[in-house]
């Protein structure tokens, strides 16, 4: 009986150790096509520009998302553009345009909550722009669909990415916040 018990225990130990040592499949590496532009601290009133070296083709087939870290907040606080600013005293708007054949500019405008010009100055401690190429391009005349991006084997719409909190987007893209 004792020999049977030892044999069963040994068999169980071998079965458990071999089943636990199996390596799983390699997971997805993330979206290698995402470009992240980082900018340092900037103080401004009214509006400010962030130049990007990027082609028109990439711009036309990508989702562009912008986030800033206002100096009045903790370094881990990230606000998306467009949206209410720190303490809701201003509102940010973004405009992306071609400055010359090889440079696009992301312009940030400040407004007061009523829509008029914001009179104060603002300091963005850090500013980040994500350019995420779409995985599928659909002619809007044929189908009424927004741009989509495949990230880590999951498809996201442009509005889903824009609504995502900054930390969640960085985690999804495998980028340290």
Phi, psi and omega in degrees: 000317180297320179295321178295318179296315180296320180294318179295318179296317179295317178299317179296317180297318179293317181297317181293316183293324178286324180287331180278342184271356180291133178271142178278172178291151177291132181282174180294145183278353182101186182264100183288349183270355180287134176248132179243124176256124178252136178232147181278183184301142180210133175251135183204166172234147176077288180202162176210157184244146174233108182280143178230133172272103186205148182277157178297321180300318179292319179298315184292343183240025183227161169264132180245121180238138181235139179224149177222155177246102182289145183295339180282356183243171174296155181296344179267000181270120181239130178250142178266157178247129005277163177160174178290141180273186180304134181060015179056023180275344177216165178236138177258146174227150179236146177224130181245121182216160181274117180276324176202178186303334183244002183229131170252156179236133172259112182258131177254127176252146174248134176228158170280165183302337179278352178105351179277179180295142176271125188277336185277170174262153182229143175245122171265115180295318178218153178219134181228138175236124176259130173245113186244107180297141177287145177272338180224131176249127182240130177293120183298337178287335182270317182222140179270080182227150178268167181300146180232150177228135175267119180229121180052048178062025177230136179264130179238142174276163179301318181291329176294318179293319180294329181278349184286135175299153184306310182299322180294319178296315179299318179297315180299320183272356180071034181246134179289127182298000000 
